[in-house]
Amino acid sequence: MIDSIRDFLRLETAAGVVLFIAAALAMVAANTPVSGYYSVLIDMPVEIRIGEFAIAKPLLLWVNDGLMAIFFFLIGLELKREIYSGQLSSFDKAILPGLGAIGGMLVPSLIFAFVNWGDAANMRGWAIPAATDIAFALAILNLLGDRVPSSLKIFLMTVAIFDDIGAILIIALFYAGNLSVPAMLSALACLVALFALNRRGVVEKAPYIIIGIVMWVSVLKSGVHATLAGVALAMFIPVRDPAKEPSPLHDLEHDLHTAVAFIILPVFAFCNAGIPFTAEALESVTHPVTIGIMAGLVIGKPVGVLLLCWLGTLTGLAKLPPGMTWSQLIGIGFVCGIGFTMSLFIGSLAYPDADFGVILDERVGVLAGSLVAGALGYMVLRLALPAPKRAAAAESPA
């Protein structure tokens, strides 16, 4: 278990660095003479056709609807594993990070709503500051080296898991389009087939994947966001194989993790983070949506995480794990304000055209808020954590 956690932390930390590089390249591409090529690339039409049936979308939407479905599939696999044997398998392990995640989603959303109250178009983005990017967050902790106790890293990982659950529910409940009944019935039939496979003890992965692809197409056509098909598919992947180890779930999780961390998420970042620094884009800094996102990530996240955790310990529902202090928890609250990947994704759902009669680019708020929150989190943790071991050893008398 400990080795698995260490491997995960190393992978996510490296993924955070690659994500940062991809986002930086997108910013360069959008603000240099190659910006025209960048726009042509992400807007390039891509079509798959079988007879009269066709799926035609620009490349950007293939990334956001297709590749991100694989990302959500991996999230679903991780959630199922954590529920069976991980940090979500017992109430005592899950309650404190669960409370922190609830506060970290609720307070930023309320701050955004307060800033944008009365404008229905603006209010579509209320969930943008509710997200946490685990790869970037763990990369910040890695900058502090062995000063960070394992309890703090596990707490952050578990908060991010609950954040993912919240994001999945938000997308399913609040960002669905006009529903198509035939497509919904087709998706439901796929769920029934997946349930039957699971109940019959089928452990081969191919039947699940084939039905999952059909379900993805059905959900894509239904008006519900297609990424949710990935989560639904993951819930039916067998968590145990009586004949051998590892199980199909662990196999798929292991096979997908590297591809998602180092290909899918960087491609998503490259396609979505390219903000041109035009006068119009810079004016969006003062837009209520941008202010709401930034305030939610920078102020709402640490306040929400700390408030709910404090209430949990005050009522006796939870207690701080060994090795964690309240000052460290404040730093973690700021680090949770790094929304990036999921915030950009929710922003693309909330404002698909990024234009409703006012100057707006919600990505400015996501990137600026995440940058400020990450920097503050690093500074607070640097002060709150014990001195580096090498420094402490050098100061000790001979």
Backbone torsions as a table, in degrees:
resi	resn	phi	psi	omega
1	MET	NA	-46.8	-179.7
2	ILE	-63.4	-41.7	178.8
3	ASP	-62.8	-38.3	179.0
4	SER	-63.6	-42.0	179.0
5	ILE	-63.9	-43.1	179.2
6	ARG	-62.8	-42.2	178.3
7	ASP	-62.0	-41.9	179.7
8	PHE	-61.9	-44.3	-178.6
9	LEU	-63.8	-41.6	178.8
10	ARG	-63.9	-42.4	-178.8
11	LEU	-65.2	-47.1	-177.3
12	GLU	-67.4	-34.7	178.5
13	THR	-65.0	-47.2	177.7
14	ALA	-62.9	-37.7	178.7
15	ALA	-62.7	-35.6	177.6
16	GLY	-62.0	-39.2	178.3
17	VAL	-65.3	-44.3	179.7
18	VAL	-64.7	-39.6	176.9
19	LEU	-60.0	-43.9	179.4
20	PHE	-61.0	-43.3	179.3
21	ILE	-62.9	-43.1	-179.8
22	ALA	-63.0	-42.4	178.8
23	ALA	-65.5	-40.2	178.8
24	ALA	-64.3	-41.0	177.7
25	LEU	-63.5	-37.5	177.5
26	ALA	-63.3	-41.7	178.7
27	MET	-64.5	-40.5	177.4
28	VAL	-63.9	-46.3	-178.4
29	ALA	-61.7	-34.4	-177.5
30	ALA	-81.3	-9.3	-174.4
31	ASN	-129.1	23.9	177.9
32	THR	-131.5	175.5	180.0
33	PRO	-57.6	-13.5	178.9
34	VAL	-88.0	7.3	-176.5
35	SER	-59.7	-34.2	178.4
36	GLY	-63.6	-41.8	177.8
37	TYR	-65.6	-36.7	178.5
38	TYR	-62.1	-46.0	179.3
39	SER	-63.5	-42.2	179.0
40	VAL	-62.3	-39.3	-178.6
41	LEU	-63.3	-52.2	-174.7
42	ILE	-73.7	-20.7	178.1
43	ASP	-95.8	1.3	-177.5
44	MET	-60.6	125.5	-179.9
45	PRO	-70.9	134.9	177.4
46	VAL	-128.6	129.9	-175.2
47	GLU	-131.8	137.1	170.1
48	ILE	-116.5	126.3	-175.6
49	ARG	-132.9	134.0	171.5
50	ILE	-128.5	101.4	-175.3
51	GLY	62.4	-124.7	-179.8
52	GLU	-84.4	-13.4	-178.4
53	PHE	-86.4	130.1	-178.2
54	ALA	-145.8	147.0	169.3
55	ILE	-122.2	112.9	-177.6
56	ALA	-123.6	119.4	-179.0
57	LYS	-146.4	155.9	168.9
58	PRO	-67.1	158.7	-176.8
59	LEU	-55.1	-38.2	-179.9
60	LEU	-56.4	-42.7	-179.0
61	LEU	-76.0	-27.7	172.0
62	TRP	-62.9	-37.7	176.7
63	VAL	-67.5	-49.1	-174.7
64	ASN	-71.9	-33.0	-178.5
65	ASP	-96.7	-29.6	-175.2
66	GLY	-97.8	-64.9	-178.9
67	LEU	-60.7	-37.1	-179.1
68	MET	-70.6	-20.2	173.0
69	ALA	-65.0	-34.9	175.9
70	ILE	-67.5	-40.5	175.4
71	PHE	-58.8	-45.1	179.4
72	PHE	-69.5	-30.2	173.9
73	PHE	-61.4	-44.3	177.4
74	LEU	-63.8	-41.2	176.4
75	ILE	-58.1	-43.7	179.0
76	GLY	-61.8	-41.6	177.1
77	LEU	-61.7	-43.0	179.5
78	GLU	-65.0	-40.6	178.7
79	LEU	-61.9	-45.4	-178.7
80	LYS	-63.4	-41.4	178.0
81	ARG	-63.8	-43.3	-179.4
82	GLU	-64.3	-36.2	179.0
83	ILE	-67.4	-37.8	-177.8
84	TYR	-77.7	-41.4	-171.3
85	SER	-145.8	9.7	-175.1
86	GLY	-114.4	-145.2	-174.0
87	GLN	-68.4	-16.5	179.0
88	LEU	-99.6	9.3	-175.6
89	SER	-84.2	-12.3	178.0
90	SER	-140.2	149.6	-177.7
91	PHE	-63.0	-42.1	-176.5
92	ASP	-61.6	-37.7	179.6
93	LYS	-73.2	-33.5	-169.0
94	ALA	-93.6	-21.2	-167.7
95	ILE	-65.6	-46.7	-176.9
96	LEU	-66.4	-52.2	176.7
97	PRO	-64.0	-29.8	176.4
98	GLY	-63.0	-45.0	177.4
99	LEU	-64.0	-42.7	178.7
100	GLY	-59.9	-41.1	-179.9
101	ALA	-67.2	-40.7	178.5
102	ILE	-61.0	-47.0	177.5
103	GLY	-63.2	-38.7	-179.3
104	GLY	-71.2	-15.2	173.5
105	MET	-97.9	-38.4	-174.2
106	LEU	-71.7	-51.2	-174.8
107	VAL	-65.1	-45.8	176.5
108	PRO	-59.3	-38.4	178.8
109	SER	-65.6	-39.4	178.3
110	LEU	-66.2	-39.2	178.2
111	ILE	-64.1	-44.5	177.7
112	PHE	-59.7	-45.2	-179.1
113	ALA	-63.1	-38.6	178.8
114	PHE	-62.3	-43.0	-178.4
115	VAL	-69.6	-32.0	-172.7
116	ASN	-111.9	12.1	-176.1
117	TRP	-58.7	137.2	177.3
118	GLY	96.7	-10.7	178.5
119	ASP	-115.7	104.0	-174.1
120	ALA	-62.4	-37.6	-179.7
121	ALA	-65.8	-45.7	177.9
122	ASN	-61.6	-39.2	-173.3
123	MET	-65.8	-12.7	178.3
124	ARG	-61.0	-21.4	-176.6
125	GLY	-96.0	18.8	-174.2
126	TRP	-58.2	-27.6	-175.7
127	ALA	-89.7	-5.7	-175.4
128	ILE	-58.6	-45.6	-177.6
129	PRO	-81.4	7.3	-178.0
130	ALA	-83.9	-6.3	-170.4
131	ALA	-97.3	160.8	174.8
132	THR	-131.9	134.4	177.3
133	ASP	-96.3	106.3	-173.3
134	ILE	-65.4	-34.8	-177.9
135	ALA	-64.5	-48.5	178.3
136	PHE	-65.7	-40.3	-177.8
137	ALA	-61.4	-45.7	179.4
138	LEU	-69.6	-29.0	176.2
139	ALA	-64.1	-37.1	176.5
140	ILE	-62.9	-44.9	178.7
141	LEU	-62.7	-35.5	-178.8
142	ASN	-65.8	-27.2	177.3
143	LEU	-62.8	-23.0	-177.4
144	LEU	-93.4	-0.2	171.9
145	GLY	64.0	-144.2	-174.7
146	ASP	-79.6	5.6	174.2
147	ARG	-70.7	-21.9	-175.5
148	VAL	-84.0	119.4	177.9
149	PRO	-68.8	150.4	-178.7
150	SER	-60.8	-31.7	179.9
151	SER	-61.6	-33.5	-179.9
152	LEU	-71.1	-40.9	178.9
153	LYS	-66.4	-42.5	179.7
154	ILE	-65.6	-39.2	177.0
155	PHE	-59.5	-47.0	-179.4
156	LEU	-63.1	-43.2	178.4
157	MET	-59.2	-41.9	-177.2
158	THR	-71.4	-38.3	174.4
159	VAL	-58.3	-44.0	-179.2
160	ALA	-64.0	-35.8	177.3
161	ILE	-62.6	-46.9	177.6
162	PHE	-63.5	-37.1	176.0
163	ASP	-59.1	-42.2	178.9
164	ASP	-62.6	-41.9	177.1
165	ILE	-59.2	-46.0	179.8
166	GLY	-61.6	-42.3	179.9
167	ALA	-63.4	-41.1	178.6
168	ILE	-60.3	-46.2	179.8
169	LEU	-64.3	-41.4	-179.8
170	ILE	-61.9	-46.6	-179.7
171	ILE	-62.0	-43.0	-178.3
172	ALA	-66.0	-39.5	-172.1
173	LEU	-89.4	-30.9	-168.8
174	PHE	-118.6	-10.7	-177.1
175	TYR	-123.6	35.3	173.2
176	ALA	-88.4	148.5	178.0
177	GLY	-93.6	-154.4	176.4
178	ASN	-71.1	122.8	-172.3
179	LEU	-80.5	138.3	174.8
180	SER	-103.3	116.5	-177.0
181	VAL	-62.3	-47.2	179.3
182	PRO	-58.9	-41.9	-179.9
183	ALA	-67.4	-37.7	177.5
184	MET	-63.5	-40.5	179.1
185	LEU	-65.4	-37.7	177.1
186	SER	-63.3	-43.0	177.9
187	ALA	-63.8	-39.6	178.3
188	LEU	-63.4	-40.3	177.3
189	ALA	-61.9	-37.2	177.1
190	CYS	-64.7	-39.9	177.2
191	LEU	-62.3	-41.3	178.3
192	VAL	-62.5	-43.0	179.5
193	ALA	-63.9	-41.5	177.9
194	LEU	-63.9	-40.4	177.8
195	PHE	-61.9	-42.0	-179.8
196	ALA	-64.3	-42.1	177.9
197	LEU	-60.4	-44.7	-178.3
198	ASN	-64.7	-44.2	-177.9
199	ARG	-67.8	-29.4	179.3
200	ARG	-82.0	-2.1	176.9
201	GLY	78.7	22.5	178.0
202	VAL	-69.7	124.9	-177.9
203	VAL	-112.3	-7.5	175.2
204	GLU	-66.8	137.4	-174.7
205	LYS	-79.6	-29.0	-173.2
206	ALA	-57.3	-46.9	-180.0
207	PRO	-60.0	-38.1	178.9
208	TYR	-64.6	-43.3	-177.0
209	ILE	-66.3	-42.9	-179.6
210	ILE	-61.2	-48.3	178.6
211	ILE	-65.1	-34.7	178.5
212	GLY	-63.4	-37.5	178.2
213	ILE	-65.8	-43.4	176.9
214	VAL	-61.3	-40.9	179.4
215	MET	-65.2	-38.8	179.0
216	TRP	-60.6	-44.7	178.8
217	VAL	-62.9	-41.8	-179.8
218	SER	-63.8	-45.1	179.8
219	VAL	-66.7	-37.4	177.3
220	LEU	-58.2	-40.9	-178.4
221	LYS	-83.0	-11.2	-172.3
222	SER	-83.0	-22.6	-174.2
223	GLY	105.4	-17.7	171.9
224	VAL	-83.4	145.3	-174.8
225	HIS	-65.2	134.7	-170.4
226	ALA	-64.3	-24.5	-178.6
227	THR	-62.3	-25.3	-178.8
228	LEU	-66.4	-22.2	176.1
229	ALA	-62.8	-33.8	178.2
230	GLY	-63.4	-43.6	178.8
231	VAL	-64.4	-45.1	-179.0
232	ALA	-61.2	-43.2	178.9
233	LEU	-60.1	-42.5	-176.9
234	ALA	-60.6	-32.7	-177.3
235	MET	-66.1	-16.5	-177.9
236	PHE	-105.5	-4.6	178.3
237	ILE	-69.8	128.2	-176.9
238	PRO	-60.1	133.6	179.8
239	VAL	-89.4	-10.1	177.8
240	ARG	-139.0	146.4	173.7
241	ASP	-125.5	110.3	-176.5
242	PRO	-58.6	-25.5	-173.7
243	ALA	-85.7	-26.9	-175.7
244	LYS	-159.0	167.6	171.6
245	GLU	-123.1	147.7	-1.7
246	PRO	-76.8	170.3	-177.5
247	SER	-78.2	167.4	175.6
248	PRO	-55.3	-39.0	179.6
249	LEU	-62.5	-48.2	-179.5
250	HIS	-65.8	-36.9	177.0
251	ASP	-59.2	-51.0	-177.6
252	LEU	-65.1	-41.2	179.8
253	GLU	-61.7	-43.5	179.8
254	HIS	-65.4	-42.0	-177.3
255	ASP	-68.5	-34.4	-173.5
256	LEU	-87.9	-25.9	-168.6
257	HIS	-58.9	-46.8	-178.7
258	THR	-66.3	-42.9	-179.6
259	ALA	-62.7	-41.8	179.5
260	VAL	-66.7	-45.6	-175.2
261	ALA	-67.8	-37.1	-171.0
262	PHE	-110.9	-4.7	177.1
263	ILE	-125.0	-60.2	-171.3
264	ILE	-65.4	-51.0	-178.4
265	LEU	-68.0	-41.0	173.8
266	PRO	-61.4	-38.4	176.3
267	VAL	-62.8	-43.0	177.0
268	PHE	-59.4	-46.3	-179.6
269	ALA	-62.3	-42.6	-179.2
270	PHE	-63.3	-39.1	-177.3
271	CYS	-78.2	-21.6	-172.6
272	ASN	-112.0	-15.1	-173.4
273	ALA	-99.2	5.1	-178.0
274	GLY	-79.3	89.0	-179.4
275	ILE	-98.3	119.2	176.1
276	PRO	-75.2	132.5	-179.0
277	PHE	-83.6	60.0	175.5
278	THR	-85.6	167.3	178.0
279	ALA	-59.9	-38.0	-179.5
280	GLU	-66.1	-41.3	-179.9
281	ALA	-65.7	-40.2	-179.9
282	LEU	-67.6	-29.7	176.6
283	GLU	-64.6	-24.5	-178.5
284	SER	-68.0	-12.4	177.9
285	VAL	-59.8	-32.5	-178.1
286	THR	-93.7	3.5	179.4
287	HIS	-72.3	143.1	-179.4
288	PRO	-55.9	-34.3	178.2
289	VAL	-64.1	-46.2	179.7
290	THR	-63.3	-44.1	179.0
291	ILE	-62.6	-41.7	179.3
292	GLY	-63.3	-40.7	178.5
293	ILE	-65.5	-48.9	-178.3
294	MET	-62.4	-45.0	179.7
295	ALA	-64.9	-37.4	178.8
296	GLY	-64.0	-43.9	-178.1
297	LEU	-73.3	-43.2	-173.0
298	VAL	-82.9	-37.6	-177.5
299	ILE	-103.6	-48.5	-173.7
300	GLY	-63.9	-40.4	-177.9
301	LYS	-61.9	-56.3	-178.7
302	PRO	-64.0	-37.7	178.9
303	VAL	-64.2	-46.2	-178.4
304	GLY	-64.5	-46.2	179.7
305	VAL	-61.1	-48.9	-176.8
306	LEU	-66.6	-42.7	-176.3
307	LEU	-62.5	-50.0	-177.6
308	LEU	-68.7	-36.7	176.7
309	CYS	-65.4	-40.6	178.8
310	TRP	-64.1	-42.7	177.6
311	LEU	-63.6	-37.5	178.9
312	GLY	-63.3	-43.0	178.9
313	THR	-72.6	-33.6	179.9
314	LEU	-64.2	-39.0	-179.0
315	THR	-85.3	-6.0	180.0
316	GLY	85.6	3.0	178.8
317	LEU	-68.8	-31.7	-174.3
318	ALA	-144.3	167.7	174.2
319	LYS	-145.3	153.2	179.3
320	LEU	-64.2	137.5	178.0
321	PRO	-69.0	158.4	178.6
322	PRO	-56.7	136.8	177.6
323	GLY	90.8	-5.7	-179.1
324	MET	-107.5	138.1	176.9
325	THR	-116.9	167.0	-179.2
326	TRP	-67.0	-35.7	178.4
327	SER	-65.7	-36.5	175.5
328	GLN	-66.4	-36.6	179.1
329	LEU	-64.5	-35.3	175.8
330	ILE	-61.9	-44.4	177.7
331	GLY	-60.6	-42.3	177.7
332	ILE	-63.2	-36.9	177.4
333	GLY	-59.0	-43.1	176.4
334	PHE	-64.6	-43.4	-179.8
335	VAL	-60.7	-34.8	176.9
336	CYS	-63.7	-16.9	177.7
337	GLY	-76.0	-0.6	173.6
338	ILE	-79.9	95.9	-175.7
339	GLY	-84.6	-46.0	-179.0
340	PHE	28.1	-100.8	-167.6
341	THR	-53.9	-56.8	-175.9
342	MET	-70.1	-34.1	177.2
343	SER	-65.8	-42.9	175.8
344	LEU	-61.1	-39.9	-178.6
345	PHE	-65.4	-48.0	178.6
346	ILE	-63.6	-36.8	176.7
347	GLY	-60.6	-37.7	179.1
348	SER	-67.4	-26.9	176.0
349	LEU	-80.5	-38.8	-177.0
350	ALA	-71.0	-40.6	-178.2
351	TYR	-128.0	73.3	-174.5
352	PRO	-61.8	-27.4	-180.0
353	ASP	-103.4	-7.0	-179.5
354	ALA	51.9	30.1	-179.6
355	ASP	-161.9	112.7	173.9
356	PHE	-133.7	49.4	175.5
357	GLY	93.1	-1.0	177.8
358	VAL	-134.8	162.7	176.7
359	ILE	-74.3	120.6	-177.8
360	LEU	-154.6	132.7	165.1
361	ASP	-141.4	97.3	-173.2
362	GLU	-62.8	-19.0	179.5
363	ARG	-63.6	-28.4	177.2
364	VAL	-60.4	-45.7	179.3
365	GLY	-64.7	-40.2	-179.4
366	VAL	-64.3	-49.7	-176.3
367	LEU	-68.8	-44.4	-179.5
368	ALA	-66.6	-45.0	179.9
369	GLY	-63.1	-42.0	179.6
370	SER	-64.8	-40.4	-179.7
371	LEU	-64.3	-45.9	-179.6
372	VAL	-66.5	-44.9	-179.6
373	ALA	-62.0	-42.4	178.9
374	GLY	-63.9	-41.7	179.8
375	ALA	-65.2	-43.1	178.6
376	LEU	-65.3	-40.9	178.6
377	GLY	-61.2	-42.7	178.4
378	TYR	-61.6	-45.2	-177.5
379	MET	-66.0	-42.6	179.6
380	VAL	-64.6	-45.1	-179.9
381	LEU	-66.3	-35.6	178.9
382	ARG	-61.4	-35.4	177.9
383	LEU	-79.5	-33.9	-172.6
384	ALA	-84.0	-25.9	-176.6
385	LEU	-83.0	155.7	178.5
386	PRO	-63.3	160.4	-179.2
387	ALA	-61.7	151.3	176.9
388	PRO	-55.7	145.5	-176.1
389	LYS	-60.9	-40.7	-177.9
390	ARG	-65.1	-40.7	179.0
391	ALA	-65.6	-41.9	-179.5
392	ALA	-64.0	-38.6	-179.7
393	ALA	-67.5	-36.0	-179.4
394	ALA	-68.0	-29.6	-177.5
395	GLU	-82.4	-17.4	-176.2
396	SER	-73.5	145.3	-178.8
397	PRO	-65.9	149.3	179.9
398	ALA	-72.1	NA	NA
